[in-house]
């Protein structure tokens, strides 16, 4: 199956699943707008997740006031605590969970469609008062010397944050602990959670940059040592750097979009400083990755030059060996010809036929010897003149 056909098939699968989610969501009663005076028993009872719900917390004034173990419990806790912020962490949620979240928080169906599967570039989209953000995390695996990429989708609303992970990275538990240990920052609301996750993802790029830099140093050493396997390693590392660029470069546009909305959406000054710090770190990473890609291009060029030089030297050595062999063949052939002439004369006169007049000639023997010597001398002079001897 071609790559284009596969892409259409994946797209079709996502659309089919999105349709199923909309159908499921249509059977879920919409929860009244928060805050609500309805008792907890009046809250909707969607199908409860059992495996994808990683951690859920409800924060009020910077403190965790509830830790529900289900989506329904989270909805009730948010109704019971007006002004609270809920952070729901999911890992590869199923259709029922997404349908429940879509109706409870009025999530746009296009954002839900994007959250179904991974393999997207970082981006930021605004649907009314809800932000949908895609981030790509990365971590360096020392044992195999490879970069592993992860993906997290974030829904950020006025009083909620939903994080949907499709891989092990990034680890958001550390972000929770950091925020919960800093109530002043957490008190700033869902935007503080978004910026903390952004900071975690960008900080996670630093070990990757260090690992790639170490790999490039090793490759430089291998290139000048003439390791024949280095070309494959350069190619594989170049692919990882390109993939890393796809994770970092679009993220700069996401941060720029958030920065541009400071005045329009009244972002707190502390969060503005926080985001600018993230932007500075991201800029450094992008510049380093760009440098890595250019450096790998140069290394590949140098390696190709060294390989060409080595091949030229090998061809030169083969040519010199061939020339030497040709010279030896010439010498052997020349001496073989010189020795063949007297052998031929001796063979003719060694047949001992009576009808050969030279056999009974008084000067026949000296004449034969002189002929052998003369022919050999002539051949010697000819070969000598041509440089064969």
N, C-alpha and C positions, 0 to 999 in steps of 0.2 A: 504494500500500500504506500502511495506517495506521501510526502510530508504534508502537501496541501490537503490531500484527502483526509489524512489523520487529523489535521487542524479543524476541518469542517466537522468531522465526527465528534471531536472533543467539544466543539462549540455547540453542536446539537445536543450532546449529553447534558451540558450545563443548562441549555434552554429547557430541556425536558424536565430536569430536576427543579429548575426555577418554577416551572408551571405547576409541578406537584406541590411545591412549597406554598404557592399562592392558593392552590386548592385547599391545602390543609389549613392555611391561615384563614380562609373564608369560613371554616367551621369553628374557629375559636372566637369567643365573644370578646369584643374590644373592652378593655378595662377603662373605666371612667378616668378623665384627666386628673392628675395629681395636683394639689392635694384633694383627697376625697373624704367625705364623711361616712361613707359606707363602712359597715363592719368588715372585719377580715374575712368573714365567711362569704361575703359577696364578691370577693376577688375571683378572677377566672381560674380555672383549674386545667391548664394545658398538660399535655403529655410530659411527664417529668424525665429529665435526662438522668442516666445512671452512670455513665462512664466518661462523658466528655467534659463535664463540669469539674474544673480543676480547683478553683477557689472563688468564692463570692464573699464580698464584704459590703456593708453599708456604713458610710462615714457621715458623721454629723459634727460640724464644727471642728474638723481635723482629727476626730477620734473614731475608732471603730466601735459602733454601737450594736452591730449584729453580724453574724456569720451564717447566713442561711445555707442549707445543704441542698437546695433545689431552686429552680427558677420561680416556681409559685411562691416559695418562701421569700425570695428576694422581692417579688412584686409586693407582697403583703408588708414586708419591712419598710419598703419605700413609702407605701401609703400610711403606715403607722408613724413615720418620722418625716413630717413635712420639712422641706429644705435639705434633706439628706441627699447624699450622692452614692450611687451604687456602682461597684466595679465587678463585672461578671467576667470571669476568665474561663474560656472554653478551648478544648483541644479536639479539632476535627468533629464539630457538632453534626448531628443528623438533621434530616428534613423537619422533623417535628419540633426540634428545639429552635431552628431558624424561623419556622412559622410562628411559634410562640413569641419569640423576640420581635419579629417583624410587626405583629399586631400590638404587642404591649408598648413598644417604643416608637411605633409608626415609622419603621425603617423603609426606605425606598426599595422597590423591587429590583432596580438595577444594582444597587449596592449589595443586596442579598445575593444576586446572581454572581457578582464578582467574588463574594465571600465563599461561594460553594467550593471552588477549587483554587489551588495556588498557581504558581508560575506566572505572576504578574510583576510588572515593574513598580517601583515606589510611585505613589501618586496621592493627590489630595482632591477630594470632591466634596462639594457642599450641597446638601439637600435640605432646603429650608433652614432649620436651626440645628441640623445634625451634620457633623463632619464624618466623612468616610476616608480613612487613611490606610494606605498599604505601605508597609515597611519590610525591608529585606535585611535580615541579620546575617552575620557571617562569623564563623569560628575556624581557627586553624587547628588541624589534627596533626599533632607531632609525629605519631607513630607511622602514619602513611604519607606525611608531608603533603597534605591536600587541604583545600579550603571547602568547608561544608556550608551551604547556604540554607537559611531558614526564612520563613515568611510569617508575618502577623498582620491581621486586618483589624482595624480599630473603628468602632462606631462611637463617636463622642457627641453626646447631647447635653442639654442644659443640666440634667441631674443624673447622668449615667455615663459609664464607659463600658463597652463590650469589646473584649479582646479575643480574637479567634486565631488560634495558632494551627498551622498545618505541619509543623515540624518541632523537634525538640528545642531548637533555638528560635528566638531568644528566651532565656530563663527569666520570667517576669516575677518570680517569687522574691528575688533580690530587690526589684523595684518596689514591691509592696513593703518589704521590711524598711527600705530607706524612707519611703514616704511616711509610713506609720511612726517612724522615729523622729519625723520632722512635722509635727502637727501644723506649724505655721504655714508650711508649703502646701500641705494637703488641704488646708482650710481654703485655699484659693480655688478649689473646685475641680471639675473634670479636665480643664485645660492643664492644670498642674500634673495630673496623671499622664496626659498625652505628652507633655514636655519631658517628664521623667522617663517615659518609655523611649522617646526619641534619644535622650541622652544615653540611656543604656545601650541602645543599638549602635550609636556612633562610637561610644567608648569601646564597644566590642570589636570595632574595626582595628584598634591599635595592635592587639596581638597578631591579627592577620597580616597587617603591614610588616610587623617585625619578622614573622615567619616567611613571608614572600621575599623580604630583603635578604634573609639568611640563605634561602634557596638560590637567589640570584648570585650571591657571593660564591656559593658552591659551584654553580654552573660556570662562572667565569674561570674558576680554577680548573674544572674539567675540560673546558674548551682549550686552554693552553697546554693541558697535559695530553691532548689528542685522544680523549675518550670517544670511541665511535658511537656510544649510546647517547651522547649529549644532545644531539639534534632532536631526538624524540622528547627528551626532557624539556628542552627549550619550547617546543611546540605545546606540550601539555601545560607548562607553566604560563605560556602566553594565553591559552584558553582560560585559565583560572583568573588571570589579570583582567581579561576582557569581561568575564562574568562578574568580577568584583566591580568593574567600572559600571556595569549595568545596575548594580545595587546601590552605588554611591552617587553617581552623577544625577539621576532623576530625583534623588532625595534632596539635592540642593534646591530644586524647583519647589519641592514641598515646603522646605523651611522658608524659602523666599515668599511663598504664598501666605504662610502663617505670619511672617514679619509684616507683609503688606497690610494685613488686617488688624494691626495693633490699634490704630486710631478708630477704625470703623466699628470694631467690636469691643472697644474699651478694655483691652487686655491690661492686666495689672502690671505695674512697672517692674516688680520683682520677677514676674514671668518673662517680661521683655528681656531683662538682663540674662535670665536663664537660657532663653532661646538663642540670644546672640552668642552666648558661650558655646552652645551646641553648634551653631553655624560656623564659628571659628574653627572648632575641632574638625568639623566635616570638610571645610575648605582645605585644611592641611592634609587630610586623608586623600582627597581628590587629587591634589597636586602631587602627592607621593605616588599614587597609583598611575597617574599620567606619566610620571617619570619612569616608573617601572616598565610601562609598555614601550616607551621609547628606548629604554636601556636594553630590553629584550630584543627589539628590532636590531639595535647595533650589535648585540652579541651574536645574533643569528647571522648578520652580515659578516662579522669577523670570523665566525665558525666556517661559513661557506668559503671565505677567502683562504683560511688555513687548510681546509679540506682540498681546495683546488690546488694550492701550493704543494700539498703532500702528494696529490695525484700527479702533478707535473714532475715532481722529483722522482716518483716511482716510474713514470713513463720515460724520464730521462735516463734513469738507471737501466731500464729494460732496453732502451735504444742503444746505450753504450755497450751493454752486454751483447746485444745483437750484432753491433758493429765489430766487437772483438771476435765474436764467433765467425763472422764473415771473413775477417782477416785470417783467422786460423784455417778456415776452409780453403782460402786462396793459397796459403802456404802449402797445405797438405796436397792440394790439387796440383800445384806447380811441381813439387818434388815427385809426386806420383807420375806426372807426365815425363819428367826428366829421366826417371828410372825406367819408365815403360819403353822408351825408344831403344836402349841397348838390349832390353829383354826381348823386344820384338825381333831385332836383328839376330840375336843369339838363338832364338827359337827357330827362325827360318833356316839358319845354317846348321842347326842341330838335328835336322830331319834326316841327314845322311843318305840322300838319294844319289845314286851313281851318275845320273844325268845332269847333276849340278856341276857346271864347269869349275866354279870357284873351289870346289872340294879338292881338286887335283892341281890347283894353281899354286905355284911356289910362294907367291905373296898373298894368298887368300886370307890367311890368318891375320897378318898385320893390317891388311886392308879392312877386315871386319872390325878389328879393334879401333882402328882410326875412324871408321864410320860411326861406331858407337860413341866415341869421344867427341867427334865433331857434332853429331846430332844433339848430344847432351849439352854441349857448350852453347850451341845456338839457342836451344830452348831456355837454358839458364839466363842468357843475355836478354832474351825476349821477356821473360817473366820478371827479371830484375828491372828492366826499363819500365814495365807497367806497375811496379811497386808491389808485386805479389810476393816477392822474396826480399 
